[in-house]
Amino acid sequence: MDFELSDDQATIRRAVAELAAKFDDQYWLEKDAAHEFPSEFYQAFADGGWLGITIPEEYGGHGFGITEAALLLEEVSASGAGMNGASSMHLSIFGMHPVIVHGSEEMKRENLPRIVNGDLHVCFGVTEPGAGLDTTRITTFARRDGSDYVVNGRKVWISKAMESEKVLLLTRTTRFEDVAKKTDGLTLFLTDLDRDHVDIRPIRKMGRNAVSSNELFIDDLRVPGAHRVGEEGQGFRYILDGLNPERMLVAAEALGLGRAALRRAVRYGNERVVFGRPIGMNQGLQFCAPTPASTRRTGHCRRMGGWGTPRSTTSRATSARRGC
């Protein structure tokens, strides 16, 4: 099996690196210090068509898969943009996949072209203070009211909520204690982030401050039935189409961040002179330098983890773990 990059993938990698390089360390330093969203960076990638890399062509995108998305976000992170740059577009790149797979045609035509052109920001409303990683234990509840739903609850660590017009919101429509299977009774919505009914509070944190993390306090948010993604009670299954690939994208971003750190470390090791010679000549520092073989191995594992058809929505994560 060949895990080398295709010509298209190699072109994607080069083009993304070239575009991301236009935003230097000073740009990211200023954005992070000011807690300011990198709008210019985000729009540059929208104008280049990159936000639509995995969105189907009929909605203005390119229709590529997880491997191409991972290459894009790795190069963004490796440019020095790090998690500030990657997190600004992370949800746009693959987080909307539950809508692509399970949303109504009207929902897709209304929202996906706006994702592609950068006009629409969407945040991912899943995590809750009392549930953490145990998604089945969320308590945010959507109560039926005629053809609508009325939502009450709380979400936490919601990236980009301050900039977002809409939220991909996971709720319970049947309480945990009333379901036969704990993954039942969860319903997914793509709906407006109505500030009259959603109080957004930024969380103070150390690092990645160009992209905010937030708490959402949701009080009587009215959600039209047309904003429901797929069937009522099937939201857990739908959300996995966004969460599973997200894990691979975060891994690619971390790999890119490691490349950026290594590049800077090597440069500093060559520039910093102590006792008449660069510190990079010291054996203890050379132990830390990767060999060409280990670098190739890392790239192989990355591609193996995201391997699939160009429009694949899954990857062979288990095989990747065994191979790496």
C-alpha positions in Angstrom: 0.0 0.0 0.0 1.4 3.4 -1.0 1.2 6.2 1.6 3.2 8.8 -0.4 1.4 12.0 -1.1 -0.4 12.3 -4.4 0.4 15.2 -6.7 -2.8 17.0 -5.5 -1.8 16.5 -1.9 1.7 17.8 -2.4 0.3 20.8 -4.2 -2.1 21.5 -1.3 0.7 21.3 1.2 3.0 23.7 -0.8 0.2 26.2 -1.5 -1.0 26.3 2.1 2.5 26.7 3.5 3.0 29.6 1.0 -0.2 31.4 2.1 0.3 30.9 5.8 3.9 32.2 5.6 2.5 35.6 4.8 1.4 35.9 8.5 4.6 36.2 10.5 5.4 35.7 14.1 4.7 39.4 14.9 1.2 39.1 13.5 0.4 36.1 15.8 2.1 37.8 18.8 -0.1 40.8 18.4 -3.3 38.8 17.9 -2.6 36.6 21.0 -1.6 39.6 23.2 -4.8 41.5 22.2 -7.1 38.5 22.4 -8.2 39.3 18.9 -9.5 36.9 16.3 -7.2 36.6 13.3 -9.8 37.9 10.8 -7.3 38.8 8.1 -5.8 35.3 8.2 -9.2 33.6 8.2 -10.4 35.6 5.3 -7.2 35.0 3.3 -7.9 31.3 3.5 -11.5 31.8 2.7 -10.6 33.8 -0.4 -8.2 31.1 -1.5 -11.0 28.5 -1.3 -9.3 26.5 1.5 -12.2 26.6 4.0 -14.2 24.5 1.6 -11.6 21.8 1.1 -13.9 19.1 2.5 -17.2 20.6 1.5 -18.9 18.9 -1.5 -18.4 20.7 -4.9 -22.2 21.3 -5.3 -22.0 23.7 -2.3 -18.9 25.5 -3.5 -16.2 23.4 -1.9 -13.6 21.0 -3.3 -14.9 17.7 -1.9 -11.6 16.4 -0.6 -11.3 14.1 2.5 -9.6 13.9 5.9 -6.1 13.4 4.6 -6.2 16.7 2.6 -7.8 18.5 5.6 -5.0 17.1 7.9 -2.3 18.3 5.5 -3.9 21.8 5.4 -4.1 22.2 9.1 -0.7 20.7 9.7 0.9 23.3 7.4 -1.1 26.1 9.0 0.2 25.1 12.4 3.8 24.5 11.2 3.9 28.0 9.7 4.1 29.4 13.2 0.3 30.1 13.4 0.1 27.2 15.8 -3.2 26.5 17.5 -4.3 30.1 17.1 -4.3 29.7 13.3 -5.6 26.1 13.3 -8.4 26.7 15.8 -9.7 29.7 13.8 -10.7 27.4 10.9 -10.8 24.0 12.5 -14.6 23.7 12.7 -15.0 25.2 9.2 -12.7 22.5 7.8 -14.4 19.4 9.1 -16.7 20.2 12.0 -19.6 20.7 9.7 -19.4 17.1 8.4 -22.5 16.0 10.5 -24.5 18.6 8.5 -23.0 17.5 5.2 -23.9 13.8 5.9 -27.2 14.1 7.8 -28.5 17.7 7.3 -31.5 18.5 5.1 -30.9 19.8 1.6 -32.2 23.2 2.6 -29.9 23.4 5.6 -26.9 22.5 3.4 -27.7 25.0 0.7 -28.3 27.8 3.2 -25.1 27.3 5.3 -22.3 25.4 3.4 -21.6 28.1 0.7 -21.3 30.7 3.5 -18.8 28.5 5.3 -16.8 28.3 2.1 -16.6 32.0 1.5 -15.8 32.8 5.1 -19.1 34.7 5.8 -20.4 32.2 8.4 -18.7 31.3 11.6 -20.1 28.3 13.5 -19.0 27.0 17.0 -19.3 23.4 18.3 -21.6 23.2 21.3 -21.1 19.8 22.9 -19.0 19.9 26.1 -20.7 20.6 29.4 -19.3 21.3 32.9 -20.9 18.2 34.5 -20.2 15.8 31.6 -16.7 16.5 30.3 -15.8 13.7 27.8 -18.8 11.6 28.7 -21.0 13.1 26.1 -24.0 10.9 27.0 -24.2 12.7 30.3 -25.0 16.1 29.0 -28.1 17.7 30.5 -28.8 20.6 28.1 -32.4 19.9 27.2 -34.5 20.7 24.1 -38.2 20.6 24.9 -40.8 20.3 22.2 -43.1 23.3 21.8 -45.3 22.8 18.7 -43.0 22.6 15.7 -40.2 24.2 17.6 -37.9 23.3 20.5 -37.0 25.4 23.5 -33.5 24.8 24.8 -32.1 25.3 28.3 -28.6 24.4 29.6 -25.0 25.2 29.8 -21.9 24.5 27.6 -18.3 25.1 28.4 -14.9 25.4 26.5 -16.7 26.4 23.3 -14.1 27.8 20.9 -15.0 30.8 18.7 -18.4 31.4 20.2 -17.7 35.2 20.4 -17.3 35.3 16.6 -20.0 32.8 15.7 -23.4 33.4 14.2 -24.5 29.8 14.6 -23.9 26.8 16.9 -23.8 23.1 16.1 -25.6 22.2 19.3 -26.0 18.8 20.9 -28.9 18.4 23.4 -31.0 15.8 25.1 -34.6 15.4 24.0 -35.0 12.4 26.2 -33.4 12.5 29.7 -30.6 10.1 30.4 -32.6 8.2 33.0 -35.4 7.6 30.6 -33.4 6.0 27.7 -32.8 2.3 27.2 -29.4 2.9 25.7 -27.3 5.8 27.0 -26.4 7.1 23.5 -30.2 7.4 22.6 -32.2 10.5 23.2 -29.5 13.0 22.0 -30.5 15.5 19.2 -28.3 17.7 17.1 -29.2 21.2 15.9 -27.6 23.8 13.7 -29.2 27.0 14.9 -28.7 30.7 15.5 -26.7 31.8 18.5 -29.3 34.3 19.7 -27.5 36.6 22.2 -30.9 37.4 23.8 -31.1 33.8 25.0 -27.4 32.7 25.1 -25.0 34.5 27.5 -21.5 34.0 26.2 -18.7 34.4 28.7 -15.0 34.1 27.7 -12.8 31.9 29.9 -9.5 33.3 31.0 -6.8 30.9 29.9 -3.0 30.7 29.2 -2.3 30.5 25.5 -4.2 30.4 22.3 -5.8 33.7 23.1 -6.4 34.8 19.5 -9.3 32.3 19.5 -11.6 32.5 22.6 -12.9 29.7 24.7 -16.3 30.3 26.3 -19.0 29.3 28.5 -22.6 29.4 27.1 -25.6 29.9 29.4 -28.7 29.0 27.3 -32.0 30.2 28.6 -35.2 29.5 26.6 -33.5 29.5 23.2 -36.2 28.8 20.7 -35.0 26.5 17.9 -37.2 25.9 14.8 -37.7 22.2 13.9 -36.1 22.9 10.5 -32.8 23.5 12.4 -32.6 19.9 13.6 -29.9 17.8 11.9 -31.4 14.5 10.9 -33.8 12.6 13.2 -34.7 13.4 16.8 -32.8 11.2 19.2 -30.0 10.2 16.8 -27.6 13.1 17.5 -24.9 11.0 19.2 -24.4 9.0 16.0 -24.4 12.2 13.9 -22.0 14.1 16.0 -19.4 11.3 15.7 -19.0 12.3 12.0 -17.5 15.5 13.3 -15.7 14.3 16.5 -13.9 11.3 15.0 -12.1 13.2 12.2 -11.5 16.1 14.6 -9.2 13.9 16.6 -7.0 13.3 13.5 -7.0 17.0 12.6 -5.9 17.9 16.2 -3.1 15.4 15.9 -2.0 16.9 12.6 -2.0 20.4 14.1 0.1 19.1 17.0 2.6 17.6 14.5 2.8 20.9 12.7 3.3 22.7 16.0 6.2 20.3 16.8 7.7 21.1 13.4 7.6 24.8 14.1 9.2 24.3 17.5 11.9 22.2 16.1 12.6 24.7 13.3 13.0 27.5 15.9 15.1 25.3 18.2 17.5 24.4 15.3 17.8 28.0 14.3 18.5 29.1 17.9 21.1 26.3 18.3 23.0 27.6 15.2 22.7 31.3 16.2 23.4 31.1 20.0 27.2 31.2 20.6 28.7 30.2 24.0 32.4 29.6 24.7 33.2 30.5 21.1 30.9 28.1 19.3 27.2 27.6 18.5 25.4 25.6 21.3 24.0 23.3 18.6 27.5 21.7 18.4 27.1 20.3 21.9 26.4 16.6 21.9 23.6 16.9 24.5 21.6 19.1 22.1 22.3 16.9 19.1 20.7 14.0 20.9 17.4 15.8 20.6 17.6 16.4 16.8 15.4 14.0 14.8 17.0 11.7 12.2 15.7 11.7 8.6 14.3 8.2 9.3 12.3 9.3 12.3 11.0 12.3 10.3 9.9 10.0 7.5 8.3 7.7 10.0 6.2 10.5 11.5 5.0 11.5 8.1 4.1 7.9 7.3 2.1 7.6 10.5 0.2 10.8 9.8 -0.8 9.7 6.3 -1.7 6.2 7.5 -3.9 7.7 10.2 -5.9 9.7 7.6 -5.8 7.2 4.8 -9.0 6.7 2.8 -10.7 7.6 -0.4 -10.5 11.3 -1.4 -14.0 11.7 0.1 -13.7 9.3 3.0 -15.2 10.4 6.3 -13.3 7.9 8.4 -9.7 6.7 8.8 -7.9 3.6 9.9 -7.0 4.9 13.2 -6.4 1.5 14.8 -4.0 0.5 12.0 -2.2 3.8 12.5 -1.7 3.2 16.2 -0.3 -0.3 15.5 2.0 1.0 12.8 3.3 3.9 14.8 
